[in-house]
Amino acid sequence: MQNQSPSNNTDPVSITLTDRLFDTLQRAIVEGEIAPGSKISEPELARQHGVSRGSLREAIGRLEARKLVERKPNIGARVVTLSYEQLIEIFQIREALEGMATRLAAQNMSDQEIEELQVLLEEHGQQIEEQQGQAYFQKQGDLDFHYRIVQGSKNHHLIGLLCDDLYHLLRMYRYQFGMRSKRSRQAYDEHHYLLNAIVARDPEMAELLMRQHIRSSRRNVEKMLLEK
């Protein structure tokens, strides 16, 4: 969900340290620097990052809220271990929710937001050419095509679910199972079809295309995992 506004009684310096630590640990977990299943050692991390145990615990609590860390009785905090079943569930949820978000984006995105999305997709096309069609892995946040569309829905609950709760888990899967795919060019073409539907302000077509796009991605991931 969206980050809560800090309490007026909280030291601003502490907030800054906690935010920075949270971002650092989240990136390390998502990109595999801290491996799935790893035990979270509070003393070691506090020493390594030069922060108080209080700031560290707050950052870990936020990671737990994003489902990147889990606490177990008599074990403590660990990075989540992802399963095939969990990944398929995430794709099923995304198909429904991102379809809805794309429908709303076709209605609610401003002309300027759509123009910026067009520019972003052109940059992605250049990236694919540089990778010779072997990779299409987008940077997070505003540099992510799907993220921009969800934001364009203007629906705060959808944004919270897709851009916070599920977003980083999905990126963690992408890093864990590899980013290269023979579907790169096809995925890019599908993004173009989606963009055309949004430009045309056609919410029904936009939703249909997003659902088909995510379903194709899921089938591709299923095939890749079965081949491992």
Secondary structure as GFF3:
##gff-version 3
##sequence-region A 1 228
A	DSSP	alpha_helix	12	30	.	.	.	ID=ss1
A	DSSP	alpha_helix	42	49	.	.	.	ID=ss2
A	DSSP	alpha_helix	53	65	.	.	.	ID=ss3
A	DSSP	beta_strand	69	72	.	.	.	ID=ss4
A	DSSP	beta_strand	76	79	.	.	.	ID=ss5
A	DSSP	alpha_helix	84	108	.	.	.	ID=ss6
A	DSSP	alpha_helix	111	130	.	.	.	ID=ss7
A	DSSP	three_ten_helix	141	143	.	.	.	ID=ss8
A	DSSP	alpha_helix	145	152	.	.	.	ID=ss9
A	DSSP	alpha_helix	156	160	.	.	.	ID=ss10
A	DSSP	pi_helix	161	165	.	.	.	ID=ss11
A	DSSP	alpha_helix	167	177	.	.	.	ID=ss12
A	DSSP	alpha_helix	184	199	.	.	.	ID=ss13
A	DSSP	alpha_helix	203	227	.	.	.	ID=ss14
###
